[in-house]
């Protein structure tokens, strides 16, 4: 399990950040999927790792990408521990 978490946070998320110039349909699919990756980054305590790629997707010109990124961001924000959310964000 630890290896899966490391691969997700150290390889997958940076790869997704580098791919922000992909087609809008691909970006929308990525944006919609990021909220589902919380268990794969180490659970709610490490859900903050999903925020950097979501921040980039929230700034994309295409509204469907931003809408999907907004939904995933809300999922991540709900999953963050309350004390972490208050102290860091």
C-alpha atoms as a printed R data frame, in Angstrom:
   type eleno elety resid chain resno       x      y       z
1  ATOM     1    CA   UNK     A     1   0.000  0.000   0.000
2  ATOM     2    CA   UNK     A     2   2.801  2.414   0.883
3  ATOM     3    CA   UNK     A     3   4.383  1.809  -2.519
4  ATOM     4    CA   UNK     A     4   1.100  2.629  -4.272
5  ATOM     5    CA   UNK     A     5   0.823  5.873  -2.296
6  ATOM     6    CA   UNK     A     6   4.394  6.839  -3.185
7  ATOM     7    CA   UNK     A     7   3.872  6.104  -6.871
8  ATOM     8    CA   UNK     A     8   0.687  8.154  -6.905
9  ATOM     9    CA   UNK     A     9   2.132 11.185  -5.133
10 ATOM    10    CA   UNK     A    10   5.638 11.113  -6.589
11 ATOM    11    CA   UNK     A    11   4.958 10.010 -10.162
12 ATOM    12    CA   UNK     A    12   1.298 10.289 -11.142
13 ATOM    13    CA   UNK     A    13   0.496 13.735  -9.756
14 ATOM    14    CA   UNK     A    14   3.605 15.409 -11.259
15 ATOM    15    CA   UNK     A    15   2.784 13.714 -14.580
16 ATOM    16    CA   UNK     A    16  -0.729 15.157 -14.451
17 ATOM    17    CA   UNK     A    17   0.606 18.620 -13.655
18 ATOM    18    CA   UNK     A    18   2.890 18.444 -16.711
19 ATOM    19    CA   UNK     A    19  -0.044 17.447 -18.912
20 ATOM    20    CA   UNK     A    20  -2.138 20.570 -18.411
21 ATOM    21    CA   UNK     A    21  -1.757 21.419 -22.100
22 ATOM    22    CA   UNK     A    22  -3.667 18.267 -23.174
23 ATOM    23    CA   UNK     A    23  -6.991 18.305 -24.990
24 ATOM    24    CA   UNK     A    24  -9.951 19.699 -23.059
25 ATOM    25    CA   UNK     A    25 -11.713 16.322 -22.957
26 ATOM    26    CA   UNK     A    26  -8.649 14.717 -21.384
27 ATOM    27    CA   UNK     A    27  -8.310 17.539 -18.868
28 ATOM    28    CA   UNK     A    28 -11.992 17.263 -17.939
29 ATOM    29    CA   UNK     A    29 -11.586 13.521 -17.340
30 ATOM    30    CA   UNK     A    30  -8.503 14.119 -15.196
31 ATOM    31    CA   UNK     A    31 -10.223 16.894 -13.259
32 ATOM    32    CA   UNK     A    32 -13.225 14.688 -12.572
33 ATOM    33    CA   UNK     A    33 -11.040 11.805 -11.421
34 ATOM    34    CA   UNK     A    34  -8.744 13.623  -9.013
35 ATOM    35    CA   UNK     A    35 -11.363 13.724  -6.272
36 ATOM    36    CA   UNK     A    36 -11.544  9.932  -6.413
37 ATOM    37    CA   UNK     A    37  -7.808  9.537  -5.744
38 ATOM    38    CA   UNK     A    38  -7.960 10.414  -2.039
39 ATOM    39    CA   UNK     A    39  -7.490  6.789  -0.893
40 ATOM    40    CA   UNK     A    40  -4.560  6.424  -3.287
41 ATOM    41    CA   UNK     A    41  -2.585  9.385  -1.921
42 ATOM    42    CA   UNK     A    42  -2.798  8.221   1.683
43 ATOM    43    CA   UNK     A    43  -6.322  9.156   2.690
44 ATOM    44    CA   UNK     A    44  -7.694 12.411   4.068
45 ATOM    45    CA   UNK     A    45  -4.485 13.277   5.924
46 ATOM    46    CA   UNK     A    46  -2.616 13.489   2.597
47 ATOM    47    CA   UNK     A    47  -5.458 14.665   0.364
48 ATOM    48    CA   UNK     A    48  -3.740 18.053   0.128
49 ATOM    49    CA   UNK     A    49  -1.377 16.425  -2.426
50 ATOM    50    CA   UNK     A    50  -4.248 16.602  -4.928
51 ATOM    51    CA   UNK     A    51  -4.607 20.368  -4.667
52 ATOM    52    CA   UNK     A    52  -1.703 21.508  -6.916
53 ATOM    53    CA   UNK     A    53  -2.995 19.768 -10.065
54 ATOM    54    CA   UNK     A    54  -6.527 20.889  -9.215
55 ATOM    55    CA   UNK     A    55  -5.364 24.495  -8.900
56 ATOM    56    CA   UNK     A    56  -3.968 24.340 -12.422
57 ATOM    57    CA   UNK     A    57  -7.136 22.762 -13.777
58 ATOM    58    CA   UNK     A    58  -9.278 25.413 -12.096
59 ATOM    59    CA   UNK     A    59  -7.455 28.016 -14.210
60 ATOM    60    CA   UNK     A    60  -8.036 26.299 -17.586
61 ATOM    61    CA   UNK     A    61 -10.048 28.341 -20.068
62 ATOM    62    CA   UNK     A    62 -12.572 25.591 -20.886
63 ATOM    63    CA   UNK     A    63 -15.547 25.766 -18.515
64 ATOM    64    CA   UNK     A    64 -16.206 22.001 -18.503
65 ATOM    65    CA   UNK     A    65 -12.674 21.427 -17.192
66 ATOM    66    CA   UNK     A    66 -13.145 24.075 -14.509
67 ATOM    67    CA   UNK     A    67 -16.514 22.592 -13.518
68 ATOM    68    CA   UNK     A    68 -15.024 19.117 -13.082
69 ATOM    69    CA   UNK     A    69 -12.048 20.557 -11.194
70 ATOM    70    CA   UNK     A    70 -14.415 22.465  -8.911
71 ATOM    71    CA   UNK     A    71 -16.333 19.288  -8.040
72 ATOM    72    CA   UNK     A    72 -13.113 17.406  -7.281
73 ATOM    73    CA   UNK     A    73 -11.756 20.312  -5.247
74 ATOM    74    CA   UNK     A    74 -14.885 20.299  -3.093
75 ATOM    75    CA   UNK     A    75 -14.485 16.551  -2.528
76 ATOM    76    CA   UNK     A    76 -10.854 17.028  -1.495
77 ATOM    77    CA   UNK     A    77 -11.717 19.980   0.748
78 ATOM    78    CA   UNK     A    78 -14.428 17.934   2.473
79 ATOM    79    CA   UNK     A    79 -11.953 15.101   3.028
80 ATOM    80    CA   UNK     A    80  -9.233 17.270   4.571
81 ATOM    81    CA   UNK     A    81  -9.056 17.071   8.348
82 ATOM    82    CA   UNK     A    82 -10.682 20.153   9.868
83 ATOM    83    CA   UNK     A    83  -7.548 21.269  11.736
84 ATOM    84    CA   UNK     A    84  -5.450 20.903   8.577
85 ATOM    85    CA   UNK     A    85  -7.975 22.869   6.557
86 ATOM    86    CA   UNK     A    86  -8.093 25.694   9.106
87 ATOM    87    CA   UNK     A    87  -4.334 25.907   9.706
88 ATOM    88    CA   UNK     A    88  -3.063 25.552   6.148
89 ATOM    89    CA   UNK     A    89  -5.828 26.918   3.943
